[in-house]
Each structure stands twice: as structure tokens, then as C-alpha cells.
Amino acid sequence: MFRQSTNRLTVWLFALCLLFPFSKLSSAWRNTATQDKAFSISAVSKASSDSIMPERLTFPDSVALAAPEAAGRSVSSLVAYLKQHLSTDDQLARAIYTWVSRNIKYNVYITYTSRNEEADETKEIQKILSERKGICQDYALLFKALVKEAGMDAYVIDGYNRRDGALLPDPHEWCAAKVSGKWYMFDPTWGAGFVENYQFIPSPNHRFCKLLPDTLLKTHMPFDPMFQFRERPLSYEEFDTGVVDEQRSVPVFYWADTLALYARQDTLERLVSVRQRMLSNGRSNDLVYYMLELTSNNIRIAGYQKILNAYNMAMDLQGKATDAINEFVRYRNKAFEPLKPDAEIQAMVDVPEELINRADSAINSIRTAPERYREPILKLRDQIMEVATTVYKHKLFLRQYFKLPAKQRKGMFKQTK
């Protein structure tokens, strides 16, 4: 079979050489051929039940494999390189999957851990690109970042797996991406290889690239039922046993509307809604209980973080408003000398008013707070009201000032001394 296709592949490769340096493409082709061979051999050594044939290289694969080292140093540079040679969502998604699965080595010495919901993803991604190794979380996070940079919507999905009729013991992460207007599943970790005797064996493949949600659902179960992309989500028990209970009464799940709402929610709102969907999805196994506990912990962390963010924002805005109104007070104390246009003088009060209103909204967004946070929150709220009162007083002064003819305005300053 390989011999029969050699002429076509030679012509195809020659055409690609017109677009890329021959040294890179030939090197990429040799690496691919070697890896495909290893994949075929390793599949036999694993005695896998899957029948796997060596994969042919596609044009997006070759573009990904020919990427210069410098392009892979950042998300933006890698996507910029890919976009120089690829134009469609399908091509870009395939190339990104290929690059991630073939350039990131699985780190067998690290296990799955719960990612802090407020973690700096930019730093995490840069670390992955620098070290070129990671676990499923890192593969998924990098894939999502690249796909979003390429202009497609994408999410990292937490879940667990079933293989050969048995549940795998650890949680797992993969991705959903909206390619050409439709949602597909990608698992670059399972597309990179496998672990055998505590060693990572590279076995690059595209069996988990751009799959329909129902197809991947045979082996991958999202903790959040929303990411099944089904109007009738499988319960955890149905996935675990492989038996769908047709008698189970399930209301229609409008996943598209739910996903649209999810995209607008902040971290805390997302976590709360995820937990509610998980609790409503039937009997849980140990992995689901584990994720429910982590989600509950993250809800508490996100709640505290939301309070802290609101407090810090309110304090920052209150400080800026104070500085701005003090500037007006100094100018007023000089009897508006040198004289500025009316609009500019009005802005000197309008700006602190807008700032203090935002500060008030931020501090009042804190509905409840732990006891230890209440005193500083109430103190800041009083300070905001004090500044707001000062701003309003000067706003009233300007209102009277602008009503007067220009020649009579100087008298306003004598009255306020």
C-alpha cells in the first residue's frame, strides 16, 4: 500500500518545497515517517484492541512540523507562522493539534492537580512552551490558547475516561473547539502517545483530533454535562456502565443557551452553575465526588477573590476620585486662575464624580463577606460616601457659577471665602 502511493506523495512533497525550505520539510517528513513507524510497532507491543494504521501526512501537518524553533516560543508567534500558510479553521485546528501532540512531551513524574481558577494562564502557557513537557492539563491549556489565538472559540474540559469497559483511575482534560461554526472535540494528550512502565512513549496520531462530541463521549466523560453538547446528556452512571437507561426521565437540556450564558459568567458564577449541573446529573462515582469537592473549594476561593477584587477596585477608584476632586479644590481656591474654558472646568468635577460612582458600585457589589473583611469594607464605604458628598457640593457650586454672566462670576468666590 505504501509503495503504490509513493509517486503521489513524491509529487505532493515536491509541491510543498515551493512553499517551504526543503531542509525543514524533508526533516519533518523523516521524523513523521519514523514516528508513524514507532506508533505502529508500539501499538502491537501494547496489545491494544484498536486497529491502527500509520497515518499519512496532510498539508497542515507538514506546515506544523516545519515550524521553525523561534515560532514555537510563544502562542502569538506560532499562530502567526501557521496563518502565513493556512487559511481555514479546519487547517489551523489540525495544524495546532499536530504541533502540540508532537512537540510536548508527557511528564510522567507529575500527576493531575486542581488548577487554581485565578491562576495566570499566560505564565503557565509560557512555561509549557519553554519546557516542552507537561500533563493533560498542559496539553489542553496550550491547545486552547493556540486555537483562541487563531480566532476560534475553545474550552478546556475536565472529565474522566473509560477504556476497554473499565474506568481509568485519574481525572483527565481535553478540549472543545468551535471549528467552522461547529463544536468538535480534541485530545492532544491521547494524540501524543502513551505511558508504559513509567516511560512516555511517543505515538503521535490524529485519532482524537476533531471528533464529534458523541464520538469522543464513548471514552471521555465531561464532569460538566454541558460539555457533552447533547440535548439529552448521559448520566455518570450511564457512561460508567455503558448502558443508557431509556426509561430515565430527562428534560431537554438547551446546551447552546447554557454555553452562551457560561461565556458571559465570571469565575464564581461559572463554578456555581457547574456544580449545580453536576449534582443534577445522576449518581456520582469517586472521580465525580472528587471533582465536586474541588469545585466547592474553588467556589470558596473564587468568592474570596471576588470580594478582594471588588474591594481593591473600589479603593483604587476612591483614591483616584480623591486626587481628582482635590485638584479642582486647589483650582477653585485660586478663583479659577488662570481661567479655563467652561467645559474644561466642568470636567474637573465630572471626572471625580464618575470615578466615585464606580467606586460605590464596586464596594456595593459585595453582598456578603466573612467577618474579618467586614470592618475594612464598611470603613471604605464611609470614605467613598465622604468623597461623593464633597464632589456633589462642588458640583452644586459649578451649577450656580455657570448660571451667572461672566462678569458676575468672580463674586462667587468672595461668597465662599
N, C-alpha and C positions, 0 to 999 in steps of 0.2 A: 504493500500500500504506500509506503513511504517512497519507494523507487518510482512509482507511477506519477507521483505529484512533484518530483524533483524539478522538472522543467518549468512548471508553473511557478514554483517557489523561487527559482533562479531568476526568472523574468521579473517577478514581483520585487525581489530583493534589489535587482539592478535598478528598477524604477525608484525605489526608496533612496538609493545612493545619490540620486539627483537632488534630493532634499537635504540629506544629512552627510556629515563626514563619513567616509567608508570605514575608517578605523573603528568608530563608535558603533556603527550598525553591525559590522562583522563581529565585533566583540560581543555585542548584545545577543546576536544570533547564536554564537558559540555557547554563551552562558545559558541561553534558553534551551538549546538542544541538550546541554549537559544536565540541566535541572529537570527537564522533562524525562530524560532517561532515568535519573535518580528517582523521580516520582514513580515511574513505572515499577522500578525494582523495589523501592521501599513499600509500595502498596502490596506487593507479593509477600514481602517479609513480615508485614503486619497481619497477613491472612485476613485482609478486610473483605467484608461481604460485598463491597462496591466493586463494580467492574469499571476500571479506569483505563482510558487510552491516553497516550501522550497527546497534548494539545498543540494545535497549530498556532503559530504566532499571527496576530492580527496587526493591522496598521497602527491602531492606538497603542498596542503592546510595544511595538518597536519604537514608537516615539517615547514612551515611558522608559524603556530600557536604555535608550540612547541619551537620556537626560545627563547633562554634564554635572559634575560633582558640585559646582557652585550653585546650580539651580536648586539643589536639594537642601540648601542651608536655611531656607525659610519657606513658609507657606506661600507668600506672595510671589517669590521668585520662581518656585516650582510651577505654580499655576500659570504665571506669565509665560514660562517656557512652553508649557503644554498648549496654551492658546495660540502660540505662534504657528502651530502645525495642525491643531484640531479645532473644529468649529462647533460641533453639535454636542448637546448634553450627553448623548449616548457614548460618543467617542471620549469625552472628557471623564465621565464616570468610570469607564472601562480602564482608561489610562491611569487614573488615580488609584483604582483598586490594584492594578498591576504594580505600580510603583511602591505602594505601601506594603503589599504582601511580599515583595521581593527585596525590599531594602531594609525592612525592620526585622530584626532577629528576636525570636521569643526568648524572654528571660525566665529560665526555669527556676531561678532562685527567689522569685517574688510571687506571692500569691495575691488573690483578689482581695482588695480592701475597699471600704466605702470611701468614695471621693467626697471631700468637703464641698457642699453645694456652693460655697462662696470662694472656692479655690480659683487662683489665677490661671485660667486655661492657656493664656498666651505663654506663660513661663513653662507650663507643663509640656506644651507642644514643642517649644524650642529645645527643651531637654531631650525629648524623644528624637528630634531631628539631629541633635548633636551626638547622642549616644548610639543612635540607630538600634535600639533594643527596647523591649517593653513587654507587657502582657496584654490581654484582650482589651482592657480599658484604654491602653495607649494606642493600640491599632485603631480602635473605634474613634477615639478622640481626634486623632490625626486625620483619619479619613473624612470625618465630618467637617473639620476645619478646611480641608482642601476642597471638598465639594461645595461648601458655602462660599469660599473664595471664588470658585468657578461660576457662581451665580445660581446655584441650585439650593433649595431648602433641604435640610437634613437634621436628623436627631440621632443621638446615641440611645440605644435601647438596653436596659437591664433585664436580664431574664435567666433562664436555666435551660438545660438540654436533656433530650432523651435520645439514646442511640442503642440500636440492637435490642429494643424493648426495655432498657433499663435507664433510670435517671442518672445523669452524671452528678458527682458529689458537690461541685462548686458552681457558684453563680457565673454568669458569662455576660459579655457585652458585644453588641454588633450595631449595625446602623440601618436606618431607613433613609432613603434619599428620593426626592421628587425629580425624576428624570423625564424630560419632555412632557411634563404635566401629569405624570402618573407615579404613584409610590411603588418603589421596589426595595428589596432587602439586599444587604451586602454584609458579608462576614469576612473581612480581610485576615482575621486571625486564623480561621479554619482554611483560608486560602493560602496561607503561608507555609504550612507544614504541620508537624505533629511532634509530640514528646514521647520518647521511648527510652526506658532505662535512665530517666532523668537527663536525657540529652535531647536538644531540639534538632529535629531532622527536617531540613528544608524540603518541602514538596509543593512548590507553587502550582496553583490550579485556579480555575475560574468556575468551579462547581458551586461556589457561594457568591457569585457576582451577578447582580441584577436579577434576583429571583422574585417571582410574585409572592406576596405575603403568605398566601395559603400553601405555597410550596415549601417555604422555609419553616412554616409552622409545624411541619412533620417532625422537625428535630429541635426547633428553637421556640421556647415559650416565653413571651414577654411577661414580666411581672405586672405591668400596667396593661389591662385588656385593650385599652385604646390602640396600642401599637400592634394589635392583630389586624387592624384595618378591616374589620368584619362587622356586619350588622347583627350577627349572632355570634359573639365571641365564645370560644371554648372555655369551659371552666378549667381550673387547675386539675381537678380530678379526671376530667375527660382527656386532657393532654397526657397526664401521667399514666393512665391505663390504656390509652389509645382507643377507647370506646366512647362514642358520642351518645349521650342519653337523649334520644329523640323526644321522650316524654317530659323532659325538663322545660318548664315554662320560663321563657326568656323574653323580656320586652325588646323591641327593636332598639339597637344601640346606634345612635346617629354619630358615628365616629368622626366624620368630616367636620361637623359642627363643633364637636368636643375638641378636636385638634385645633380648629380656628381659635377657640376660646383659650386653649392651652398656650398658644403662641403669644397671646396678649397678657397672660398672667405673669406676676412676679414670682420669684423663687418660692416664697412661702405659700402663695395661692396654689402653685403647681403641686407642691408636696402634699398639701391638704387634699386636693382633688385626686391625686394619685392614690393616696391611702384609702380614700372612700371607694374608689373603683376596685381596688384590690380586695377590700373587705366584702364587697358585694359579688365577688367572682367565685363563690363556692368554697368548698372545703380546702384548707391550705395544707401544704406539706412543710417539711422542716425548712426548706430553702425560702419558701414564701413567708413563713413566720420570721425567719432571719431578716428578710428584706423589710417586712412590716416594722420590725423593731428598729432597724436602721432608719427607715423613713420617719418614724416617730421621733427619734433622736434628732434627725435633721430638721424636723419641723420646729423643735425647741430651739435649735441653733439658729435657724433662719428667723424665728420670731425675735430672738435677742438681737440678731444682726439688723433686722428691720428697725427695731427700736433705736439701736445705736446710730444707724444711718440717718434716721429722721432727726434725732437729737443733734447730731453733728451738722446736718444741713441747716437746721433751724439756728444753731449757734453761729454758723458761718454767715448766714444771711442777716442775722441780727447785728453782727459786727460790722458788716458792710453798710447796712442801713444807718447805723450809728455814725460811722465815719462820714457818710454822705450828708446826713442832716446837720452834723457839726460843721461841715464845710459851708452849708447855707447860713447857719447861725453866725459864723465869722464874717461872712459877706454882708449879712444884714446889720451886724454891729458896725460895719463901716459905711452904713447908709447907702448900700448898693453902689459904692465907688470902687473902681471905675464902673460906670453904668453899662450893663449888658442889655441885649435885646430882650423883650418881654418873654419870648418863647424860651430863651436860654435860662432866664431866672425861674420860670415855671418848672422847667425840667429839673432844677436843683432840688425841688420838693417832690416832684413826681417820681423821680428815681428812688429815693429812700422809701417813699410810700409803697411802691411796687415791691421792693425788697422786703419790707417788714410784713407786708401781706403774705408773701411767700413763706416767710419765717413762721408766721402764725399758722398757716395751713400745714406746714411740716410738723410743728410741735403738736398740733391738734389731731394729726393723723395717728398719734399714739393713743390708742383707746384704753389699753391695759398695760401694766408694766409690773415687774417684780418689785417688791417692797424697797429694795436697796436703790432702785432707779427713781423712785417717785419724788424724793426731795429735790434732786437736781433738775428734774423735769419741771416741777412746779416753780422753782426759782427762775428758770429760763423763761417760762411762760410769763411770769411777772415782769421780767426785764423787757420782753417783747412788747407787752402792753404799755410799758412806760415809754418806749421809743415811739410806738404807734401814736400815743397821746401827744407827744412832742411834735411829731410830724403833722398831725391834724391841726394843732394850734398854729403852726406856721403856714399851713395851707389856707386857713381862715384869714390870716393876715394878708396873704397874697391876693385872696379874693377881693378884699376891701381895697387893697393897693391898686389893683388894675381897674377898679371901677372909677377911680378918680382921674381927672385930667392930669396931664404930665406935670403942669406947674404946681399942682397941689400935693403931689405925692410925697415931697420931702417932709411935709408936715406929719406924715405917718410915723416917721422916726422920732420926732420930738414927743409924740404922744406915748411912745412905748419906752422912753428912757426912764 
